[in-house]
Amino acid sequence: MPTPTAKDAKQALYAVAGVADLAVSTIRHLPADAAKLRGRIPAEVVKTYGELVRRGETLVTGRQPHQGGQHPGPPQRRHHPDVGEVGRDQRP
């Protein structure tokens, strides 16, 4: 396999920049289209859309939104009524 050169590295960066530009130009019109649609759809659909936006943001950013500007505490252990603490071996 040939060794990558400086030219190859530049081309890879240009390709990434091209993909980013294509993505931005493709989705640039979406906020305006969404604003137009909001005026024509029922309130329940708008509420559902908002929930989907928050869910998608959580997936993309990998964090849960929190209230009041406070940092969330440590993750809580989940309990199952029949099993006990999930994720722990229940053997003595």
Buried (B, 14 or more C-beta within 10 A) or exposed (E): EEEEEEEEEEEEEEEEEEEEEEEEEEEEEEEEEEEEEEEEEEEEEEEEBEEEEEEEEEEEEEEEEEEEEEEEEEEEEEEEEEEEEEEEEEEE
